[in-house]
Amino acid sequence: MTLILCGDIMEKLVEVGILFDFYGKLLSNKQYQVVELYYIYDLSLTEIGEETNITRQGVYDTLKRSEQKLYHYEDTLGLIGKFNKIEDSLRNIIDIANELEGFGKKNSIDSVYQNALKIKDIGNKIID
């Protein structure tokens, strides 16, 4: 049971971290600071309260409202979903380029081989 709970916590940490990367700047300064201190710097609610001069309950409330906003932004804008689709498509293109590269090399078709390398290079640059 603890492992499942731990997995859920880790999933949420990663999920909110990604949401924060995409939408953090849309939060108020206070919300941004609280989320950053909690999720990025791993401070406790009490430590954040001391850092920001807010009560522990105020930090908790700010954190929950901020998380809701981040999820709402994704629901509305869908940037993470679009990003993931584009990344998946690029990986498919790179896989096809790998096949073409092998085909060109095996059959001594230099133009196919060279173009496959170019496609892979462009795809990898976009992903990175």
DSSP file (Angstrom, degrees, kcal/mol; ACC not computed):
  #  RESIDUE AA STRUCTURE BP1 BP2  ACC     N-H-->O    O-->H-N    N-H-->O    O-->H-N    TCO  KAPPA ALPHA  PHI   PSI    X-CA   Y-CA   Z-CA
    1    1 A M     >        0   0    0      0, 0.0     4,-2.1     0, 0.0     5,-0.2   0.000 360.0 360.0 360.0 -40.2    0.0    0.0    0.0
    2    2 A T  H  >  +     0   0    0      1,-0.2     4,-2.9     2,-0.2     5,-0.2   0.872 360.0  55.0 -64.2 -36.3    2.8    2.4    0.8
    3    3 A L  H  > S+     0   0    0      2,-0.2     4,-2.6     1,-0.2    -1,-0.2   0.897 108.0  48.3 -64.6 -40.1    4.4    1.8   -2.6
    4    4 A I  H  > S+     0   0    0      2,-0.2     4,-2.5     1,-0.2    -1,-0.2   0.933 113.4  47.4 -64.5 -45.4    1.2    2.7   -4.4
    5    5 A L  H  X S+     0   0    0     -4,-2.1     4,-2.4     1,-0.2    -2,-0.2   0.921 112.1  50.1 -60.9 -44.3    0.9    5.9   -2.3
    6    6 A C  H  X S+     0   0    0     -4,-2.9     4,-2.6     1,-0.2    -1,-0.2   0.906 110.1  50.9 -61.7 -41.5    4.5    6.7   -2.9
    7    7 A G  H  X S+     0   0    0     -4,-2.6     4,-2.7     1,-0.2    -1,-0.2   0.899 109.3  50.7 -61.8 -41.5    4.0    6.2   -6.7
    8    8 A D  H  X S+     0   0    0     -4,-2.5     4,-2.3     2,-0.2    -2,-0.2   0.902 111.0  48.7 -62.9 -41.0    1.0    8.5   -6.6
    9    9 A I  H  X S+     0   0    0     -4,-2.4     4,-2.5     2,-0.2    -2,-0.2   0.922 112.6  47.5 -64.8 -44.2    3.0   11.2   -4.8
   10   10 A M  H  X S+     0   0    0     -4,-2.6     4,-2.4     2,-0.2     5,-0.2   0.906 110.9  52.0 -64.2 -40.9    5.9   10.8   -7.3
   11   11 A E  H  X S+     0   0    0     -4,-2.7     4,-2.9     1,-0.2    -1,-0.2   0.921 111.0  47.3 -59.9 -43.8    3.4   11.0  -10.2
   12   12 A K  H  X S+     0   0    0     -4,-2.3     4,-3.1     2,-0.2     5,-0.4   0.901 109.6  53.4 -66.9 -40.0    1.9   14.2   -8.8
   13   13 A L  H  X S+     0   0    0     -4,-2.5     4,-2.0     1,-0.2    -1,-0.2   0.934 114.4  41.7 -58.6 -45.8    5.3   15.7   -8.2
   14   14 A V  H  X S+     0   0    0     -4,-2.4     4,-2.4     2,-0.2    -2,-0.2   0.933 115.6  50.1 -67.0 -45.9    6.3   15.1  -11.8
   15   15 A E  H  X S+     0   0    0     -4,-2.9     4,-2.5     1,-0.2    -2,-0.2   0.933 114.1  42.8 -60.1 -49.6    2.9   16.1  -13.2
   16   16 A V  H  X S+     0   0    0     -4,-3.1     4,-2.9     1,-0.2    -1,-0.2   0.871 111.6  56.8 -67.3 -35.3    2.8   19.4  -11.3
   17   17 A G  H  X S+     0   0    0     -4,-2.0     4,-2.0    -5,-0.4    -1,-0.2   0.916 109.7  44.6 -60.0 -43.2    6.4   20.0  -12.2
   18   18 A I  H  X S+     0   0    0     -4,-2.4     4,-2.0     2,-0.2    -2,-0.2   0.925 113.5  49.9 -67.1 -44.9    5.6   19.8  -15.9
   19   19 A L  H  X S+     0   0    0     -4,-2.5     4,-3.2     1,-0.2     5,-0.3   0.908 110.6  51.3 -58.1 -41.4    2.5   21.9  -15.5
   20   20 A F  H  X S+     0   0    0     -4,-2.9     4,-2.2     1,-0.2     5,-0.3   0.889 106.8  53.4 -64.3 -40.5    4.6   24.5  -13.6
   21   21 A D  H  < S+     0   0    0     -4,-2.0    -1,-0.2     1,-0.2    -2,-0.2   0.905 118.6  35.7 -60.0 -41.2    7.2   24.5  -16.5
   22   22 A F  H  < S+     0   0    0     -4,-2.0    -2,-0.2    -5,-0.1    -1,-0.2   0.893 137.0  14.7 -80.0 -41.5    4.5   25.2  -19.0
   23   23 A Y  H >< S+     0   0    0     -4,-3.2     3,-2.3    -5,-0.2     4,-0.4   0.387  86.9 107.9-121.7   1.2    2.2   27.5  -17.1
   24   24 A G  G >< S+     0   0    0     -4,-2.2     3,-1.8    -5,-0.3    -3,-0.1   0.845  76.9  59.9 -53.7 -38.8    4.0   28.7  -14.0
   25   25 A K  G 3  S+     0   0    0     -5,-0.3    -1,-0.3     1,-0.3    -2,-0.1   0.614  95.1  65.3 -69.0 -10.0    4.4   32.3  -15.3
   26   26 A L  G <  S+     0   0    0     -3,-2.3    -1,-0.3     2,-0.0    -2,-0.2   0.600  87.4  88.5 -84.9 -11.5    0.7   32.6  -15.5
   27   27 A L  S <  S-     0   0    0     -3,-1.8    39,-0.0    -4,-0.4    -3,-0.0  -0.388  92.1 -94.9 -78.5 161.6    0.3   32.3  -11.8
   28   28 A S     >  -     0   0    0      1,-0.1     4,-2.9    -2,-0.1     5,-0.2  -0.284  41.5-103.4 -66.4 164.6    0.5   35.3   -9.5
   29   29 A N  H  > S+     0   0    0      1,-0.2     4,-2.4     2,-0.2     5,-0.2   0.907 123.1  48.0 -58.1 -43.0    3.9   36.1   -8.0
   30   30 A K  H  > S+     0   0    0      2,-0.2     4,-2.4     1,-0.2    -1,-0.2   0.925 113.2  46.9 -65.3 -45.1    2.9   34.6   -4.6
   31   31 A Q  H  > S+     0   0    0      2,-0.2     4,-2.6     1,-0.2     5,-0.3   0.920 112.3  50.8 -62.8 -43.6    1.5   31.5   -6.2
   32   32 A Y  H  X S+     0   0    0     -4,-2.9     4,-2.7     1,-0.2    -2,-0.2   0.935 111.4  48.1 -58.3 -47.3    4.5   31.1   -8.3
   33   33 A Q  H  X S+     0   0    0     -4,-2.4     4,-2.7    -5,-0.2     5,-0.2   0.910 112.1  48.4 -62.1 -44.2    6.8   31.4   -5.3
   34   34 A V  H  X S+     0   0    0     -4,-2.4     4,-2.1     2,-0.2     5,-0.2   0.930 114.1  45.5 -64.4 -45.9    4.8   28.9   -3.2
   35   35 A V  H  X>S+     0   0    0     -4,-2.6     4,-3.1     2,-0.2     5,-0.7   0.922 114.1  49.7 -63.5 -43.5    4.7   26.3   -5.9
   36   36 A E  I  X>S+     0   0    0     -4,-2.7     5,-2.0    -5,-0.3     4,-1.6   0.930 112.4  46.4 -60.9 -46.8    8.4   26.8   -6.7
   37   37 A L  I  <5S+     0   0    0     -4,-2.7     6,-2.8     3,-0.2    -1,-0.2   0.865 120.0  40.2 -65.2 -35.7    9.4   26.5   -3.0
   38   38 A Y  I  <5S+     0   0    0     -4,-2.1     4,-0.3     4,-0.2    -2,-0.2   0.951 128.1  25.5 -78.8 -51.8    7.3   23.4   -2.5
   39   39 A Y  I  <5S+     0   0    0     -4,-3.1    -3,-0.2    -5,-0.2    -2,-0.2   0.827 132.0  32.0 -88.3 -32.9    7.8   21.4   -5.8
   40   40 A I  I  <<S+     0   0    0     -4,-1.6    -3,-0.2    -5,-0.7    -4,-0.1   0.894 131.2  29.7 -91.9 -45.5   11.2   22.6   -6.9
   41   41 A Y  S   <S-     0   0    0     -5,-2.0    -3,-0.2     2,-0.1    -4,-0.1   0.477  96.7-133.1 -97.1  -2.4   13.0   23.3   -3.7
   42   42 A D        +     0   0    0     -6,-0.3    -4,-0.2    -4,-0.3     2,-0.2   0.820  44.2 163.1  58.9  36.9   11.1   20.7   -1.6
   43   43 A L        -     0   0    0     -6,-2.8    -1,-0.2     1,-0.1    -2,-0.1  -0.569  38.1-114.8 -82.9 151.2   10.4   23.0    1.3
   44   44 A S     >  -     0   0    0     -2,-0.2     4,-2.5     1,-0.1     5,-0.2  -0.311  28.9-105.3 -76.0 167.0    7.7   22.0    3.8
   45   45 A L  H  > S+     0   0    0      1,-0.2     4,-2.4     2,-0.2     5,-0.1   0.896 123.3  50.9 -60.4 -39.9    4.6   24.1    4.2
   46   46 A T  H  > S+     0   0    0      2,-0.2     4,-2.3     1,-0.2    -1,-0.2   0.921 110.0  48.7 -63.8 -44.7    6.0   25.5    7.5
   47   47 A E  H  > S+     0   0    0      1,-0.2     4,-2.2     2,-0.2    -2,-0.2   0.895 112.0  49.1 -63.1 -40.0    9.3   26.4    5.9
   48   48 A I  H  X S+     0   0    0     -4,-2.5     4,-2.4     2,-0.2    -1,-0.2   0.909 109.0  53.4 -65.3 -41.3    7.5   28.2    3.0
   49   49 A G  H  X>S+     0   0    0     -4,-2.4     5,-1.5     1,-0.2     4,-1.4   0.911 110.3  46.7 -59.1 -43.3    5.3   30.0    5.5
   50   50 A E  H  <5S+     0   0    0     -4,-2.3    -1,-0.2     1,-0.2    -2,-0.2   0.890 114.2  48.5 -64.7 -39.6    8.4   31.3    7.3
   51   51 A E  H  <5S+     0   0    0     -4,-2.2    -2,-0.2     1,-0.2    -1,-0.2   0.841 123.6  30.4 -68.5 -35.1   10.0   32.3    4.0
   52   52 A T  H  <5S-     0   0    0     -4,-2.4    -1,-0.2     2,-0.2    -2,-0.2   0.410 104.1-118.4-108.9   0.0    6.9   34.1    2.7
   53   53 A N  T  <5S+     0   0    0     -4,-1.4     2,-0.3     1,-0.3    -3,-0.2   0.893  72.3 126.7  59.9  42.2    5.4   35.4    5.9
   54   54 A I      < -     0   0    0     -5,-1.5    -1,-0.3    -6,-0.2    -2,-0.2  -0.915  65.4-103.2-122.0 152.4    2.2   33.4    5.4
   55   55 A T     >  -     0   0    0     -2,-0.3     4,-2.5     1,-0.1     5,-0.2  -0.303  33.5-110.3 -68.0 161.2    0.6   30.9    7.8
   56   56 A R  H  > S+     0   0    0      1,-0.2     4,-2.4     2,-0.2     5,-0.1   0.906 122.7  50.0 -58.4 -42.3    1.0   27.2    7.2
   57   57 A Q  H  > S+     0   0    0      1,-0.2     4,-2.8     2,-0.2    -1,-0.2   0.888 108.7  52.5 -63.9 -39.7   -2.7   27.1    6.3
   58   58 A G  H  > S+     0   0    0      2,-0.2     4,-2.6     1,-0.2    -2,-0.2   0.892 109.1  49.4 -62.9 -40.0   -2.3   30.0    4.0
   59   59 A V  H  X S+     0   0    0     -4,-2.5     4,-2.8     2,-0.2    -2,-0.2   0.937 111.5  49.3 -62.7 -46.7    0.5   28.2    2.2
   60   60 A Y  H  X S+     0   0    0     -4,-2.4     4,-2.6     2,-0.2    -2,-0.2   0.932 113.0  46.6 -58.3 -47.9   -1.6   25.1    1.9
   61   61 A D  H  X S+     0   0    0     -4,-2.8     4,-2.6     1,-0.2     5,-0.2   0.914 113.4  48.7 -62.2 -44.0   -4.5   27.0    0.5
   62   62 A T  H  X S+     0   0    0     -4,-2.6     4,-2.4     1,-0.2    -1,-0.2   0.905 111.5  50.4 -62.4 -42.1   -2.3   28.9   -2.0
   63   63 A L  H  X S+     0   0    0     -4,-2.8     4,-2.5     2,-0.2    -2,-0.2   0.928 111.9  46.6 -62.5 -46.4   -0.6   25.7   -3.1
   64   64 A K  H  X S+     0   0    0     -4,-2.6     4,-2.3     2,-0.2    -2,-0.2   0.912 113.7  47.8 -65.2 -42.4   -4.0   24.0   -3.7
   65   65 A R  H  X S+     0   0    0     -4,-2.6     4,-2.2     2,-0.2    -1,-0.2   0.897 112.3  50.7 -63.6 -39.5   -5.4   27.0   -5.6
   66   66 A S  H  X S+     0   0    0     -4,-2.4     4,-2.5    -5,-0.2    -2,-0.2   0.915 109.3  49.6 -65.0 -43.4   -2.2   27.2   -7.7
   67   67 A E  H  X S+     0   0    0     -4,-2.5     4,-2.5     1,-0.2     5,-0.2   0.924 110.2  51.4 -60.8 -44.3   -2.4   23.5   -8.5
   68   68 A Q  H  X S+     0   0    0     -4,-2.3     4,-2.4     1,-0.2    -1,-0.2   0.908 110.2  49.4 -59.6 -42.0   -6.0   23.9   -9.6
   69   69 A K  H  X S+     0   0    0     -4,-2.2     4,-2.8     2,-0.2    -1,-0.2   0.921 109.5  51.2 -63.2 -43.9   -5.1   26.8  -11.8
   70   70 A L  H  X S+     0   0    0     -4,-2.5     4,-1.8     1,-0.2    -2,-0.2   0.922 112.6  45.5 -61.2 -44.4   -2.2   24.9  -13.4
   71   71 A Y  H  X S+     0   0    0     -4,-2.5     4,-2.5     1,-0.2    -1,-0.2   0.889 112.1  52.8 -64.6 -38.8   -4.6   22.0  -14.2
   72   72 A H  H  X S+     0   0    0     -4,-2.4     4,-2.5    -5,-0.2     5,-0.2   0.910 106.1  53.4 -63.2 -42.4   -7.2   24.4  -15.5
   73   73 A Y  H  X>S+     0   0    0     -4,-2.8     4,-3.5     1,-0.2     5,-0.6   0.917 111.0  46.1 -59.2 -43.3   -4.6   26.0  -17.8
   74   74 A E  H  X5S+     0   0    0     -4,-1.8     4,-1.6     1,-0.2    -1,-0.2   0.913 111.7  51.2 -66.7 -41.2   -3.8   22.6  -19.3
   75   75 A D  H  <5S+     0   0    0     -4,-2.5    -2,-0.2     1,-0.2    -1,-0.2   0.889 119.7  37.1 -60.2 -38.4   -7.5   21.7  -19.6
   76   76 A T  H  <5S+     0   0    0     -4,-2.5    -2,-0.2    -5,-0.2    -3,-0.2   0.924 131.9  23.9 -80.4 -47.8   -8.1   25.0  -21.4
   77   77 A L  H  <5S-     0   0    0     -4,-3.5    -3,-0.2    -5,-0.2    -2,-0.2   0.809  78.8-156.7 -94.5 -33.6   -5.0   25.4  -23.5
   78   78 A G     X< +     0   0    0     -4,-1.6     4,-2.3    -5,-0.6     5,-0.2   0.752  37.9 146.7  64.8  26.8   -3.7   21.8  -23.9
   79   79 A L  H  >  +     0   0    0     -6,-0.2     4,-2.7     1,-0.2     5,-0.2   0.870  69.7  50.1 -64.8 -37.6   -0.1   22.8  -24.5
   80   80 A I  H  > S+     0   0    0      2,-0.2     4,-2.7     1,-0.2    -1,-0.2   0.923 111.1  49.1 -68.1 -43.0    1.3   19.7  -22.8
   81   81 A G  H  > S+     0   0    0      2,-0.2     4,-2.0     1,-0.2    -2,-0.2   0.917 113.6  46.6 -60.5 -43.6   -0.9   17.4  -24.7
   82   82 A K  H  X S+     0   0    0     -4,-2.3     4,-2.4     2,-0.2    -2,-0.2   0.915 111.6  51.6 -64.8 -42.8    0.0   19.1  -28.0
   83   83 A F  H  X S+     0   0    0     -4,-2.7     4,-2.6     1,-0.2    -2,-0.2   0.923 109.6  49.5 -58.7 -45.9    3.7   19.0  -27.1
   84   84 A N  H  X S+     0   0    0     -4,-2.7     4,-2.5     1,-0.2    -1,-0.2   0.886 110.4  50.4 -63.5 -39.4    3.5   15.3  -26.3
   85   85 A K  H  X S+     0   0    0     -4,-2.0     4,-2.4     2,-0.2    -1,-0.2   0.919 111.8  47.6 -64.1 -43.3    1.8   14.5  -29.6
   86   86 A I  H  X S+     0   0    0     -4,-2.4     4,-2.5     2,-0.2    -2,-0.2   0.921 111.9  49.8 -63.5 -43.8    4.4   16.5  -31.5
   87   87 A E  H  X S+     0   0    0     -4,-2.6     4,-2.2     2,-0.2    -2,-0.2   0.915 110.8  49.7 -62.9 -42.5    7.2   14.7  -29.7
   88   88 A D  H  X S+     0   0    0     -4,-2.5     4,-2.0     2,-0.2    -1,-0.2   0.913 111.0  49.8 -61.2 -42.8    5.6   11.3  -30.4
   89   89 A S  H  X S+     0   0    0     -4,-2.4     4,-2.3     1,-0.2    -2,-0.2   0.906 109.7  50.8 -63.2 -41.8    5.3   12.2  -34.1
   90   90 A L  H  X S+     0   0    0     -4,-2.5     4,-2.5     1,-0.2    -1,-0.2   0.897 108.3  52.0 -63.0 -39.9    9.0   13.3  -34.2
   91   91 A R  H  X S+     0   0    0     -4,-2.2     4,-2.3     2,-0.2    -1,-0.2   0.890 109.0  51.0 -64.1 -37.6   10.1   10.0  -32.7
   92   92 A N  H  X S+     0   0    0     -4,-2.0     4,-2.3     2,-0.2    -2,-0.2   0.913 109.5  50.4 -63.6 -42.3    8.1    8.2  -35.3
   93   93 A I  H  X S+     0   0    0     -4,-2.3     4,-2.5     1,-0.2    -2,-0.2   0.913 110.5  49.5 -60.6 -43.3    9.8   10.2  -38.0
   94   94 A I  H  X S+     0   0    0     -4,-2.5     4,-2.2     2,-0.2    -1,-0.2   0.892 109.0  52.5 -64.6 -39.3   13.2    9.4  -36.5
   95   95 A D  H  X S+     0   0    0     -4,-2.3     4,-1.8     2,-0.2    -2,-0.2   0.920 110.9  47.0 -61.3 -43.5   12.3    5.7  -36.4
   96   96 A I  H  X S+     0   0    0     -4,-2.3     4,-2.6     1,-0.2    -2,-0.2   0.902 110.1  53.2 -64.7 -40.8   11.4    5.8  -40.1
   97   97 A A  H  X S+     0   0    0     -4,-2.5     4,-2.7     1,-0.2    -1,-0.2   0.875 105.9  54.4 -61.9 -36.7   14.6    7.7  -40.9
   98   98 A N  H  X S+     0   0    0     -4,-2.2     4,-2.3     2,-0.2    -1,-0.2   0.916 109.0  48.0 -61.8 -42.2   16.5    4.9  -39.1
   99   99 A E  H  X S+     0   0    0     -4,-1.8     4,-2.5     2,-0.2    -2,-0.2   0.921 112.8  47.9 -63.7 -43.7   14.8    2.4  -41.4
  100  100 A L  H  X S+     0   0    0     -4,-2.6     4,-3.2     2,-0.2     5,-0.2   0.886 109.2  54.0 -64.0 -38.6   15.7    4.4  -44.5
  101  101 A E  H  X S+     0   0    0     -4,-2.7     4,-2.5     2,-0.2     5,-0.2   0.944 110.7  45.7 -59.9 -47.8   19.2    4.9  -43.3
  102  102 A G  H  X S+     0   0    0     -4,-2.3     4,-2.7     2,-0.2    -2,-0.2   0.903 113.8  49.4 -62.2 -41.7   19.6    1.1  -43.0
  103  103 A F  H  X S+     0   0    0     -4,-2.5     4,-2.4     2,-0.2    -2,-0.2   0.932 112.5  47.2 -62.4 -47.0   17.9    0.5  -46.4
  104  104 A G  H  <>S+     0   0    0     -4,-3.2     5,-3.0     1,-0.2     4,-0.2   0.888 115.4  45.3 -63.3 -39.6   20.2    3.1  -48.0
  105  105 A K  H ><5S+     0   0    0     -4,-2.5     3,-1.0    -5,-0.2    -2,-0.2   0.930 114.1  48.2 -69.1 -45.5   23.3    1.7  -46.4
  106  106 A K  H 3<5S+     0   0    0     -4,-2.7    -2,-0.2     1,-0.2    -1,-0.2   0.873 119.8  38.0 -63.2 -38.8   22.4   -1.9  -47.2
  107  107 A N  T 3<5S-     0   0    0     -4,-2.4    -1,-0.2    -5,-0.2    -2,-0.2   0.260 110.0-118.3 -99.8  11.5   21.5   -1.2  -50.8
  108  108 A S  T < 5 +     0   0    0     -3,-1.0     2,-0.8    -4,-0.2    -3,-0.2   0.889  61.7 148.9  53.4  44.8   24.4    1.3  -51.4
  109  109 A I     >< -     0   0    0     -5,-3.0     4,-2.3    -6,-0.2     3,-0.4  -0.830  24.2-175.2-108.7  91.7   22.0    4.2  -52.1
  110  110 A D  H  > S+     0   0    0     -2,-0.8     4,-3.1     1,-0.2     5,-0.2   0.841  77.3  55.6 -61.2 -37.9   24.0    7.1  -50.8
  111  111 A S  H  > S+     0   0    0      2,-0.2     4,-2.3     1,-0.2    -1,-0.2   0.904 110.4  45.6 -65.0 -39.7   21.3    9.7  -51.4
  112  112 A V  H  > S+     0   0    0     -3,-0.4     4,-2.3     2,-0.2    -2,-0.2   0.936 115.1  48.4 -65.3 -45.9   18.7    7.8  -49.3
  113  113 A Y  H  X S+     0   0    0     -4,-2.3     4,-2.0     1,-0.2    -2,-0.2   0.935 114.0  45.3 -59.0 -49.7   21.3    7.2  -46.6
  114  114 A Q  H  X S+     0   0    0     -4,-3.1     4,-2.0     1,-0.2    -1,-0.2   0.896 113.7  48.7 -65.5 -41.4   22.4   10.8  -46.5
  115  115 A N  H  X S+     0   0    0     -4,-2.3     4,-2.6    -5,-0.2    -1,-0.2   0.873 108.9  53.8 -67.7 -36.2   18.9   12.2  -46.4
  116  116 A A  H  X S+     0   0    0     -4,-2.3     4,-2.5     2,-0.2    -1,-0.2   0.916 108.1  50.3 -62.5 -41.8   17.9    9.8  -43.7
  117  117 A L  H  X S+     0   0    0     -4,-2.0     4,-2.4     2,-0.2    -2,-0.2   0.903 110.4  50.2 -61.7 -40.8   20.8   11.1  -41.6
  118  118 A K  H  X S+     0   0    0     -4,-2.0     4,-2.6     2,-0.2    -2,-0.2   0.921 110.4  49.2 -63.4 -44.3   19.6   14.7  -42.2
  119  119 A I  H  X S+     0   0    0     -4,-2.6     4,-2.7     1,-0.2     5,-0.2   0.929 112.2  48.3 -61.5 -45.4   16.1   13.8  -41.2
  120  120 A K  H  X S+     0   0    0     -4,-2.5     4,-2.7     1,-0.2     5,-0.2   0.916 111.3  50.7 -60.7 -43.0   17.3   12.2  -38.0
  121  121 A D  H  X S+     0   0    0     -4,-2.4     4,-2.1     2,-0.2    -2,-0.2   0.927 112.1  45.9 -62.2 -46.1   19.5   15.1  -37.2
  122  122 A I  H  X S+     0   0    0     -4,-2.6     4,-2.0     2,-0.2    -1,-0.2   0.929 114.0  49.0 -62.8 -45.5   16.7   17.6  -37.7
  123  123 A G  H  X S+     0   0    0     -4,-2.7     4,-2.3     1,-0.2    -2,-0.2   0.909 111.6  48.5 -61.2 -43.5   14.3   15.5  -35.6
  124  124 A N  H  X S+     0   0    0     -4,-2.7     4,-2.5     1,-0.2    -1,-0.2   0.874 109.3  53.1 -66.0 -36.5   16.8   15.1  -32.8
  125  125 A K  H  < S+     0   0    0     -4,-2.1    -1,-0.2    -5,-0.2    -2,-0.2   0.899 110.0  48.4 -64.1 -39.8   17.6   18.8  -32.7
  126  126 A I  H  < S+     0   0    0     -4,-2.0    -2,-0.2     1,-0.2    -1,-0.2   0.927 113.3  46.8 -66.5 -44.0   13.9   19.6  -32.4
  127  127 A I  H  <        0   0    0     -4,-2.3    -2,-0.2     1,-0.3    -1,-0.2   0.897 360.0 360.0 -65.6 -40.2   13.4   17.1  -29.6
  128  128 A D     <        0   0    0     -4,-2.5    -1,-0.3    -5,-0.2    -2,-0.2   0.515 360.0 360.0 -73.1 360.0   16.4   18.2  -27.7
